Amino acid sequence: MEWQLQDAKNQFSKVVQRARDEGPQVVTLRGERTAVVLSARDYDALRAGRPTLVDDLLGGPAWDDELADAVEARAKNPSRSVTF
């Protein structure tokens, strides 16, 4: 179903109930599709199996031995001296 923004605001509980019972509810603003209200079940189904940002960062390309050695050497030999 499609809802104009003002109607969706005034009948939000009905929009949510229909999203739960009937599926995604489209909200329009000045006749243009602007938002979609989903049930939690539908949202969870969309997110299932998708990697998180942490997964993406930790799953980056593997380091070859040369790069790993260079990083390891740099960590042992700081480029700046620190005095206190």
Secondary structure, 3 states (H helix, E strand, C coil): CEEEHHHHHHCHHHHHHHHHHHCCEEEEECCEEEEEECCHHHHHHHHCCCCCHHHHHHCCCCCCHHHHHHHHHHHHCCCCCCCC
